[in-house]
Amino acid sequence: MVHPLSDRLLRSWLRCRRKAWLDRHGDPAERLWNPHRALQLADREKRLQQCIDQPLERCTGLGALQRGEPAVRLLLLRRDGICGRPTLLLRKPQPSQLGSFSYQPALLQPGRHGTREHRLTLALWGWLLEPVQGTAASQGWLINPRGQRQRLNLHSGLNQQMQTALTRLQQDLKRRNPPPLTHDRRKCTLCSWRRSCDAVAEAQGELSTVSGIGGKRQELLQELGIANRQALADAPGDWLLQQLEERGIQQPELATELIAQATVQQRGIAEPLQAGNPDPLPELHGAPGVLLYDIESDPDARDDFLHGFLPLSRGADGRFEDADSAPYRPILALREHGEDRLWQRLQRLLAAHPGWPVLHYGETEAIALKRMAERQNSEAPHGLVDLHQRVRQHWRLPVDSYGLKAVASWRGFRWSQPTAEGARCVLWWRQWRERHQRHQLDQILRYNRDDCLATWAVAQWLSNAAASGNDNSSPASSD
């Protein structure tokens, strides 16, 4: 069976050659459902409605093209074994075989600036249009999130680049084995094949698995003959420092840090950073309790929609209560209720727990409260403790990321919803705001409570490691 090339395959290939190969030949069982794709589709529909001054149903398909609608969306086009569905075709008053009008392709770009992927995709759509209207589209449009339009000339040079990319895509798809992993694996967090590629990267000891190494650093290290994680761990520190300085990198500590991180990950054993292993959480000594705090946010909408707290009181025996049975205190930040009301609720909850440290992971929570306090002409809450900062100050860990998911998972913590993640939580939130189905809100609250529990798992490990006087560094079940 011959599978046609498509605009989606081309866009996958332009992002990552391996992704395009896996899209065609990969085992579907290894492919993860991607919430980012659902969020992108929802955002596209919303933006299309803003671009088109009539019902979207009227602008869809071949009938809309034949009627000469001002805009046509998602029309399937085919040419020479290649297919595509332009996001939007915009009518212009230039005669074609369709009538006194013709069309130009338009792409809704996700950011402020167009990329090579966007330009070549527009070129492909313009080329696919030619048999339909009898004339090539000489121009296309890039539309940014603000609705601003940028004209793009679909010149012969751009079309040649597009044809060359299609040829190379076809060659890659004929390979028996997938292309190598991409150098810059930060964007892999949005890919449905990330789990499969992560396993390959770990098995091969790829430099990209070392925390602190992105695409540019990986290329630089490979230019120096450092091919993998083991080679980096074995590299002489003075030599690497000299090589980095000769290339204009004025960070004396970088060479030592990268070598040490690679070494820790190769050994799989955490390393304390301070002599005597001092207690990283002295705020817990004598505290009557602790508040575990985590925010859920929709970054595109700049909406911190949930502030979740898990209060743990300290008993007469000096021990904190069991986190699994502790009462969870979620505070939804509904915009229609106003920020004043949210701020009052947060202040009441914090005031009800005087002297309790507020543990959170990362700077999001502290920044959100500080900015809210400024808008409310109030003072930011005291007693916040950033566990991410404490981890980085006191430990070097055998993890490829120092985010909460990676660190808590290394300690053996497991989320009760295995496929839950930040993007899926955002999707649940948007769906709940639209439909108000209780199960979607329950999923959000459950995920946030798990984040609070994961924060406590990291805090317990930090405290126990200091108290025991050893590194307590091997992965374990939840403490």
VEXDREN-2710 file (C-alpha; in Angstrom, 1 decimal):
% VEXDREN-2710
k/r/px/py/pz
1/MET/0.0/0.0/0.0
2/VAL/1.4/3.4/-1.1
3/HIS/1.0/6.1/1.6
4/PRO/1.0/9.7/0.2
5/LEU/3.2/12.3/1.6
6/SER/1.3/15.0/3.5
7/ASP/1.7/18.5/4.9
8/ARG/1.6/17.0/8.5
9/LEU/4.5/14.6/7.6
10/LEU/6.5/17.5/6.2
11/ARG/5.9/19.6/9.3
12/SER/6.9/16.6/11.5
13/TRP/10.1/16.1/9.4
14/LEU/11.0/19.8/9.6
15/ARG/10.8/19.6/13.4
16/CYS/12.5/16.2/13.8
17/ARG/13.4/13.7/11.1
18/ARG/12.9/10.8/13.5
19/LYS/9.4/12.0/14.4
20/ALA/8.3/11.8/10.7
21/TRP/9.7/8.3/10.4
22/LEU/7.9/7.2/13.5
23/ASP/4.7/8.8/12.4
24/ARG/4.8/6.6/9.3
25/HIS/6.4/3.4/10.6
26/GLY/6.4/3.5/14.5
27/ASP/4.5/1.1/16.7
28/PRO/1.1/2.8/17.5
29/ALA/1.3/1.1/21.0
30/GLU/4.3/3.2/21.8
31/ARG/2.7/6.5/20.8
32/LEU/1.4/8.7/23.6
33/TRP/-1.8/10.7/23.3
34/ASN/-0.7/14.3/23.2
35/PRO/-2.8/16.9/25.1
36/HIS/-0.8/19.6/23.4
37/ARG/-2.4/18.6/20.0
38/ALA/-5.9/18.9/21.5
39/LEU/-5.0/22.3/22.9
40/GLN/-3.6/23.4/19.5
41/LEU/-6.8/22.3/17.7
42/ALA/-9.0/24.1/20.2
43/ASP/-6.9/27.2/19.8
44/ARG/-7.0/27.0/16.0
45/GLU/-10.8/26.8/16.0
46/LYS/-11.0/29.9/18.3
47/ARG/-8.6/31.8/16.1
48/LEU/-10.4/30.8/12.9
49/GLN/-13.6/32.1/14.2
50/GLN/-11.9/35.4/14.9
51/CYS/-10.5/35.5/11.3
52/ILE/-13.8/34.6/9.6
53/ASP/-17.0/36.7/9.9
54/GLN/-19.4/33.9/9.3
55/PRO/-20.1/30.4/10.7
56/LEU/-17.2/28.0/10.3
57/GLU/-19.5/25.3/8.8
58/ARG/-20.2/27.5/5.8
59/CYS/-16.5/28.0/5.1
60/THR/-15.6/24.3/5.2
61/GLY/-14.7/22.1/2.2
62/LEU/-15.1/22.0/-1.5
63/GLY/-18.5/23.6/-1.6
64/ALA/-17.2/26.7/0.1
65/LEU/-14.4/26.9/-2.5
66/GLN/-16.9/26.5/-5.4
67/ARG/-19.2/29.2/-4.0
68/GLY/-16.3/31.6/-3.7
69/GLU/-16.6/32.1/0.0
70/PRO/-14.3/34.8/1.4
71/ALA/-12.4/32.2/3.4
72/VAL/-12.2/28.4/3.0
73/ARG/-10.9/26.1/5.7
74/LEU/-9.5/22.6/5.9
75/LEU/-10.0/21.8/2.2
76/LEU/-8.3/18.5/1.2
77/LEU/-5.9/19.1/-1.7
78/ARG/-4.0/16.4/-3.7
79/ARG/-1.3/16.6/-6.3
80/ASP/1.3/14.1/-7.5
81/GLY/0.8/11.7/-4.6
82/ILE/1.1/14.5/-2.0
83/CYS/-1.9/15.8/0.1
84/GLY/-2.6/18.6/2.5
85/ARG/-5.3/20.5/4.3
86/PRO/-4.5/24.2/4.4
87/THR/-5.7/25.8/7.7
88/LEU/-7.2/28.7/5.7
89/LEU/-7.6/29.9/2.1
90/LEU/-8.3/33.6/1.7
91/ARG/-10.0/34.8/-1.4
92/LYS/-8.5/37.5/-3.6
93/PRO/-9.9/39.4/-6.7
94/GLN/-7.7/37.7/-9.2
95/PRO/-9.3/35.6/-11.9
96/SER/-8.8/31.8/-12.1
97/GLN/-10.6/28.8/-13.4
98/LEU/-12.8/29.1/-10.4
99/GLY/-14.2/32.4/-11.6
100/SER/-13.4/36.0/-11.0
101/PHE/-11.4/35.1/-7.8
102/SER/-8.6/32.9/-6.6
103/TYR/-7.2/31.9/-3.2
104/GLN/-4.0/32.3/-1.2
105/PRO/-3.1/30.0/1.7
106/ALA/-2.9/31.3/5.3
107/LEU/-1.3/29.7/8.3
108/LEU/-2.0/30.5/12.0
109/GLN/1.4/30.6/13.6
110/PRO/1.6/29.8/17.3
111/GLY/4.1/32.6/18.1
112/ARG/5.0/36.1/17.1
113/HIS/7.5/35.1/14.4
114/GLY/7.2/32.7/11.5
115/THR/9.7/29.8/11.1
116/ARG/11.1/27.8/8.2
117/GLU/8.5/25.2/9.0
118/HIS/5.7/27.8/8.5
119/ARG/7.2/29.2/5.3
120/LEU/7.7/25.8/3.6
121/THR/4.2/24.7/4.7
122/LEU/2.7/27.7/3.0
123/ALA/4.8/27.0/-0.1
124/LEU/3.4/23.4/-0.2
125/TRP/-0.2/24.6/0.2
126/GLY/0.3/27.2/-2.6
127/TRP/1.7/24.4/-4.8
128/LEU/-1.2/22.1/-4.0
129/LEU/-3.6/24.9/-4.9
130/GLU/-2.4/25.2/-8.5
131/PRO/-4.3/22.3/-10.1
132/VAL/-7.6/23.4/-8.4
133/GLN/-7.6/27.0/-9.5
134/GLY/-5.3/26.8/-12.6
135/THR/-2.9/29.3/-11.3
136/ALA/-0.2/29.2/-8.7
137/ALA/-0.6/31.1/-5.5
138/SER/2.2/33.7/-5.6
139/GLN/1.6/34.8/-2.0
140/GLY/0.6/33.4/1.4
141/TRP/-0.2/34.8/4.8
142/LEU/1.2/34.2/8.3
143/ILE/-1.3/35.2/11.0
144/ASN/0.1/35.7/14.5
145/PRO/-1.9/35.2/17.7
146/ARG/-2.9/38.9/17.8
147/GLY/-4.5/38.5/14.3
148/GLN/-1.8/40.5/12.6
149/ARG/-1.0/39.3/9.0
150/GLN/2.3/39.1/7.4
151/ARG/2.5/38.6/3.6
152/LEU/4.9/35.9/2.4
153/ASN/6.0/35.8/-1.3
154/LEU/5.9/32.2/-2.5
155/HIS/8.9/32.7/-4.8
156/SER/10.7/30.1/-6.9
157/GLY/13.5/29.8/-4.3
158/LEU/11.1/29.0/-1.5
159/ASN/9.3/26.5/-3.7
160/GLN/12.6/24.8/-4.5
161/GLN/13.4/24.5/-0.8
162/MET/10.0/22.9/-0.3
163/GLN/10.5/20.4/-3.1
164/THR/14.0/19.6/-1.7
165/ALA/12.5/19.0/1.7
166/LEU/9.9/16.7/0.3
167/THR/12.6/14.7/-1.5
168/ARG/14.6/14.3/1.6
169/LEU/11.5/13.4/3.6
170/GLN/10.7/10.6/1.1
171/GLN/14.3/9.3/1.4
172/ASP/14.1/9.2/5.2
173/LEU/10.7/7.4/5.0
174/LYS/12.4/4.6/2.9
175/ARG/14.9/3.9/5.6
176/ARG/14.7/0.6/7.4
177/ASN/15.6/2.2/10.7
178/PRO/14.6/5.6/12.1
179/PRO/16.9/8.6/11.8
180/PRO/19.0/9.4/14.9
181/LEU/17.6/11.4/17.8
182/THR/17.4/15.1/17.4
183/HIS/20.2/17.2/19.1
184/ASP/17.8/19.6/20.8
185/ARG/15.5/17.4/22.8
186/ARG/13.9/20.2/24.8
187/LYS/11.1/20.3/22.2
188/CYS/10.5/16.6/22.7
189/THR/8.3/17.2/25.7
190/LEU/5.5/18.1/23.2
191/CYS/6.0/14.9/21.0
192/SER/3.8/11.9/21.2
193/TRP/6.9/9.6/20.7
194/ARG/8.9/11.1/23.6
195/ARG/8.7/8.0/25.8
196/SER/10.1/5.8/23.1
197/CYS/12.9/8.2/22.3
198/ASP/13.7/8.8/25.9
199/ALA/14.3/5.1/26.4
200/VAL/16.7/5.1/23.4
201/ALA/18.5/8.2/24.6
202/GLU/19.0/6.7/28.1
203/ALA/20.1/3.3/26.7
204/GLN/22.7/5.0/24.5
205/GLY/23.8/7.4/27.2
206/GLU/23.1/10.4/24.9
207/LEU/24.5/13.8/26.0
208/SER/21.0/15.1/25.7
209/THR/20.0/13.1/28.8
210/VAL/22.5/15.1/31.0
211/SER/20.7/17.8/33.0
212/GLY/21.9/21.2/31.8
213/ILE/22.8/20.1/28.2
214/GLY/20.6/21.5/25.4
215/GLY/21.2/21.3/21.7
216/LYS/24.0/23.9/21.4
217/ARG/26.0/22.5/24.3
218/GLN/25.6/19.0/22.9
219/GLU/26.9/20.1/19.5
220/LEU/29.8/21.9/21.2
221/LEU/30.8/18.9/23.3
222/GLN/30.6/16.6/20.2
223/GLU/32.9/18.9/18.3
224/LEU/35.3/18.4/21.1
225/GLY/35.1/14.6/20.7
226/ILE/32.8/14.0/23.6
227/ALA/30.3/11.6/22.1
228/ASN/28.2/10.5/25.0
229/ARG/27.5/10.7/28.8
230/GLN/30.3/8.4/29.8
231/ALA/32.8/10.3/27.7
232/LEU/31.7/13.5/29.4
233/ALA/32.0/11.9/32.9
234/ASP/35.6/10.8/32.0
235/ALA/36.7/14.1/30.5
236/PRO/39.5/16.0/32.4
237/GLY/38.0/19.1/34.0
238/ASP/41.0/21.4/33.3
239/TRP/41.0/20.4/29.6
240/LEU/37.3/21.0/29.2
241/LEU/37.5/24.3/31.0
242/GLN/40.3/25.4/28.6
243/GLN/38.3/24.3/25.5
244/LEU/35.2/26.1/26.6
245/GLU/37.2/29.3/27.4
246/GLU/38.8/29.2/24.0
247/ARG/35.3/29.1/22.4
248/GLY/34.3/32.2/24.3
249/ILE/32.3/30.5/27.1
250/GLN/33.1/32.5/30.2
251/GLN/31.6/30.2/32.8
252/PRO/34.4/28.7/34.8
253/GLU/32.1/26.5/36.8
254/LEU/30.3/25.0/33.7
255/ALA/32.9/22.4/32.8
256/THR/33.1/21.0/36.4
257/GLU/29.3/21.1/36.7
258/LEU/28.6/19.2/33.5
259/ILE/31.3/16.5/34.3
260/ALA/29.9/16.1/37.8
261/GLN/26.3/15.8/36.6
262/ALA/27.2/13.2/34.0
263/THR/29.2/11.3/36.6
264/VAL/26.3/11.2/39.0
265/GLN/23.8/10.1/36.3
266/GLN/26.2/7.4/35.1
267/ARG/26.6/6.0/38.7
268/GLY/22.9/6.5/39.6
269/ILE/23.9/7.8/43.1
270/ALA/23.1/11.3/44.5
271/GLU/25.9/13.4/45.7
272/PRO/25.7/15.9/48.6
273/LEU/27.1/19.4/47.7
274/GLN/27.8/20.7/51.2
275/ALA/30.3/19.3/53.7
276/GLY/28.6/17.7/56.7
277/ASN/25.3/17.4/54.8
278/PRO/23.5/20.3/56.7
279/ASP/19.8/20.3/57.1
280/PRO/18.3/21.9/54.0
281/LEU/14.9/22.5/55.7
282/PRO/15.6/24.1/59.1
283/GLU/12.2/25.8/58.9
284/LEU/10.5/22.5/59.8
285/HIS/12.2/22.3/63.2
286/GLY/9.6/23.2/65.8
287/ALA/7.0/24.3/63.3
288/PRO/3.4/23.3/64.4
289/GLY/2.7/22.1/60.9
290/VAL/3.5/22.6/57.2
291/LEU/1.4/23.7/54.2
292/LEU/2.2/22.0/50.9
293/TYR/1.3/24.4/48.0
294/ASP/1.0/23.9/44.3
295/ILE/-0.5/26.1/41.5
296/GLU/-2.1/24.9/38.3
297/SER/-1.9/27.4/35.4
298/ASP/-2.9/28.0/31.8
299/PRO/0.1/29.9/30.6
300/ASP/-1.3/30.9/27.2
301/ALA/-4.3/32.5/29.0
302/ARG/-2.0/33.8/31.9
303/ASP/-4.5/32.2/34.2
304/ASP/-3.4/30.6/37.6
305/PHE/-6.7/28.8/37.9
306/LEU/-6.1/26.6/41.0
307/HIS/-4.2/27.2/44.3
308/GLY/-4.0/23.8/46.0
309/PHE/-3.0/23.4/49.7
310/LEU/-2.4/20.3/51.8
311/PRO/-2.0/21.2/55.5
312/LEU/-0.1/18.7/57.6
313/SER/-0.2/19.3/61.4
314/ARG/2.5/18.1/63.8
315/GLY/1.4/15.7/66.5
316/ALA/2.4/15.6/70.2
317/ASP/5.0/13.0/69.3
318/GLY/6.7/15.5/66.9
319/ARG/5.7/13.7/63.8
320/PHE/3.7/15.2/61.0
321/GLU/0.3/13.6/60.2
322/ASP/0.0/11.2/57.4
323/ALA/-0.2/13.1/54.1
324/ASP/-2.3/10.5/52.3
325/SER/-5.2/11.1/54.8
326/ALA/-4.7/14.9/55.3
327/PRO/-7.5/17.2/54.2
328/TYR/-6.9/18.8/50.8
329/ARG/-7.8/22.5/50.5
330/PRO/-8.3/23.6/46.8
331/ILE/-9.0/27.3/46.0
332/LEU/-10.4/27.8/42.5
333/ALA/-9.5/31.2/40.9
334/LEU/-12.6/31.9/38.9
335/ARG/-12.1/35.2/37.0
336/GLU/-15.8/36.1/37.3
337/HIS/-15.4/36.2/41.1
338/GLY/-12.6/38.7/40.9
339/GLU/-9.0/38.6/42.3
340/ASP/-10.1/40.5/45.4
341/ARG/-12.1/37.5/46.6
342/LEU/-9.3/35.1/45.7
343/TRP/-6.8/37.1/47.7
344/GLN/-9.1/37.2/50.7
345/ARG/-9.5/33.4/50.6
346/LEU/-5.8/32.9/50.3
347/GLN/-5.1/35.2/53.2
348/ARG/-7.7/33.5/55.4
349/LEU/-6.2/30.1/54.8
350/LEU/-2.6/31.3/55.5
351/ALA/-3.8/33.2/58.6
352/ALA/-5.4/30.0/59.9
353/HIS/-2.0/28.3/60.0
354/PRO/0.4/30.8/61.7
355/GLY/4.0/29.8/61.8
356/TRP/3.5/27.0/59.3
357/PRO/6.2/26.9/56.5
358/VAL/4.7/26.9/53.0
359/LEU/6.5/24.3/50.9
360/HIS/6.3/24.6/47.1
361/TYR/8.5/23.3/44.2
362/GLY/9.8/25.9/41.8
363/GLU/9.3/29.7/41.7
364/THR/5.8/29.8/40.2
365/GLU/3.9/29.9/43.5
366/ALA/6.1/32.6/45.1
367/ILE/6.0/34.8/42.0
368/ALA/2.3/34.4/41.6
369/LEU/1.6/35.5/45.3
370/LYS/4.1/38.4/45.1
371/ARG/2.5/39.8/42.0
372/MET/-1.0/39.3/43.4
373/ALA/0.0/41.1/46.6
374/GLU/1.3/44.0/44.6
375/ARG/-1.9/44.3/42.6
376/GLN/-3.9/44.2/45.9
377/ASN/-1.6/46.8/47.5
378/SER/-0.8/44.2/50.1
379/GLU/2.2/42.5/51.6
380/ALA/3.3/39.2/50.1
381/PRO/3.0/36.2/52.4
382/HIS/6.0/35.1/54.5
383/GLY/7.3/31.6/55.1
384/LEU/7.5/30.3/51.6
385/VAL/10.1/27.7/51.0
386/ASP/11.2/26.7/47.4
387/LEU/12.1/23.0/47.5
388/HIS/13.6/23.1/44.0
389/GLN/16.0/25.7/45.2
390/ARG/16.9/23.7/48.3
391/VAL/17.5/20.5/46.2
392/ARG/19.8/22.4/43.8
393/GLN/21.7/24.0/46.8
394/HIS/22.3/20.7/48.6
395/TRP/22.3/17.8/46.1
396/ARG/23.4/16.7/42.7
397/LEU/20.9/14.1/41.6
398/PRO/21.0/11.2/39.0
399/VAL/18.1/12.7/37.1
400/ASP/17.9/14.3/33.6
401/SER/15.8/17.1/35.0
402/TYR/15.4/18.8/38.4
403/GLY/11.6/19.3/37.9
404/LEU/9.2/18.0/40.4
405/LYS/8.1/15.1/38.1
406/ALA/11.6/13.8/37.7
407/VAL/12.9/14.3/41.3
408/ALA/9.7/12.9/43.0
409/SER/9.6/9.9/40.5
410/TRP/13.3/9.2/41.3
411/ARG/12.3/8.9/44.9
412/GLY/9.6/6.4/44.0
413/PHE/6.5/8.7/44.1
414/ARG/3.8/7.8/41.6
415/TRP/1.0/10.0/40.5
416/SER/-2.5/8.3/40.8
417/GLN/-3.3/9.3/37.2
418/PRO/-0.3/7.9/35.3
419/THR/-0.9/9.9/32.2
420/ALA/-1.6/13.2/33.9
421/GLU/0.6/16.2/33.2
422/GLY/0.4/20.0/33.2
423/ALA/-0.9/20.2/29.6
424/ARG/-3.6/17.7/30.2
425/CYS/-4.6/19.5/33.3
426/VAL/-5.0/22.7/31.2
427/LEU/-7.1/20.8/28.7
428/TRP/-9.3/19.5/31.6
429/TRP/-9.7/23.0/32.9
430/ARG/-10.8/24.4/29.5
431/GLN/-13.2/21.6/29.0
432/TRP/-14.6/22.1/32.5
433/ARG/-15.1/25.8/31.9
434/GLU/-17.0/25.0/28.7
435/ARG/-19.1/22.0/29.9
436/HIS/-19.0/22.1/33.8
437/GLN/-18.8/18.3/34.0
438/ARG/-17.8/17.3/37.5
439/HIS/-15.4/14.5/36.5
440/GLN/-13.1/17.0/34.7
441/LEU/-12.8/19.2/37.8
442/ASP/-12.3/16.1/39.9
443/GLN/-9.4/15.1/37.7
444/ILE/-7.8/18.5/38.1
445/LEU/-8.1/18.5/41.8
446/ARG/-6.7/14.9/42.1
447/TYR/-3.7/15.9/39.9
448/ASN/-3.0/19.0/42.0
449/ARG/-3.3/17.0/45.3
450/ASP/-0.8/14.5/43.9
451/ASP/1.6/17.4/43.1
452/CYS/1.3/18.4/46.8
453/LEU/2.0/14.9/47.9
454/ALA/5.0/14.7/45.5
455/THR/6.3/17.9/47.0
456/TRP/6.1/16.3/50.5
457/ALA/7.9/13.2/49.2
458/VAL/10.8/15.4/48.2
459/ALA/10.7/17.3/51.4
460/GLN/10.8/14.2/53.5
461/TRP/13.7/12.8/51.6
462/LEU/15.6/16.0/52.0
463/SER/15.0/16.0/55.8
464/ASN/15.7/12.3/56.2
465/ALA/18.9/12.4/54.2
466/ALA/20.2/15.2/56.4
467/ALA/19.1/13.6/59.7
468/SER/20.6/10.2/58.8
469/GLY/24.0/11.7/58.1
470/ASN/24.3/9.8/54.8
471/ASP/23.3/10.5/51.2
472/ASN/20.1/8.3/51.3
473/SER/20.6/8.4/47.6
474/SER/19.3/5.2/46.1
475/PRO/15.8/5.4/44.5
476/ALA/13.1/4.1/46.8
477/SER/9.4/3.7/47.2
478/SER/7.6/6.8/48.5
479/ASP/9.0/7.9/51.9
END
